[in-house]
Amino acid sequence: MAQAIDGLESVVAAETVLSEVDGEAGRLLIRGRTLEEIAGRWSFEAVTGLLWDGFFPEIPETLAPRLGAARQAVFAEVSAMDDTLAGRTAVEAVRALTARLADGDDLDLALRLVAAPAVFTAAVTRRQAGHAPIAPDPALGHAADILRMTRGAAASPAEVAALDAYLVTVCDHGLNASTFAARVVASTRAGLTSAVLAGLSALKGPLHGGAPGPVIEMLDQIGSPANARPWLEGALDRGDRLMGFGHRVYRVRDPRADALKRAVAALAGGSSAAPGRLALAEAVEVAALAVLRERKPGRSLQTNVELYTALLLEALAFPPAAFTCVFAMGRAAGWIAHAREQLAGGRLVRPQSRYVGPRPHLAA
Ligand code: ACO
């Protein structure tokens, strides 16, 4: 039997029309559009329509009103949040509330599964801060309503644009760990809710979508540009990984880092706190890349999406504990597109393992 491939590195496990991650050129395509073409230009609803086109019997011209109605529909589940759930981490609480949605495969459920992380994250973070949840406003765009439900006040157009740019930037990214998990579950025909829950569970790990919260801790501990190099060297001496750096596919800079850095810089123009933070992050980035080059010369470790994700979500006043959930708000659109693509053409995903354990004693 063939050797197992650790981490399935370089294994091509699916064909997709949804996105292409070119790790050598540092380029991301979403259904034929470059990231630069859509991030900061298209709304999240429009990109969700682009991803889902052809994977449901009919996609309306604009998904915004249907997504607004879906936010309203899932808000009813928020009443199930008891003290036990509210005491869990944000992503665990959001996962539990999402699991209340029945399984199925239609467009209405797909929209509710995109609405779920948005509505539940806002409700959970408010509850954890001692505030009552705020009901969705279906007339607003998705990004605007997420910020309003989270804060209890309308966000500025610049903030809405920044969150829209973020959601679009992270909506899909090839066969990453959470998308693969979603496709495996979809391949068993378990239903879209199950596929999204699988994606969310994979996303929460610190090597995947759980990284941006720890990025904030790193920036806080470093404190000033002068402290960046000694702090980073100390972390590597302890055997820690530097959060926000390294990627399985990219050997050059992750193009999403630049898309998000642009969004942070645009937002910083109207905010007093962000410019100093951006300068600190840039200094940490320069120092980290230098230290990683010295310590890991055989591997091209570059900035990934999470460094500037952390900065952007912090500037939008999301609590770091909720960052993974905000990632899920965007990526849910991709999980669902992949689940539908898997259902449309893919077989049951069932690879093999190579047994290396003990064999029963065979009598001579
Ligand atoms: N800091 C320090 N060392 C690193 C880092 C890092 N951020 N990333 C990789 N390495 C080292 C590993 O220790 C390993 O060294 P070794 O060969 O001496 O043991 C080598 O580089 C290769 O590492 P792998 O684990 O094989 O790389 P892999 O492709 O499996 O890992 C990953 C990719 C998980 C993203 C990794 O780079 C990492 O842990 N980064 C930090 C966490 C992070 O930022 N995650 C978000 C990724 S983006 C996303 O998922 C949305």
Boltz pocket constraint, residues with backbone or C-beta under 6 A from the ligand:
constraints:
  - pocket:
      binder: B
      contacts: [[A, 7], [A, 176], [A, 206], [A, 207], [A, 208], [A, 209], [A, 211], [A, 240], [A, 241], [A, 242], [A, 243], [A, 244], [A, 245], [A, 246], [A, 247], [A, 248], [A, 249], [A, 296], [A, 299], [A, 301], [A, 304], [A, 305], [A, 306]]
      max_distance: 6.0
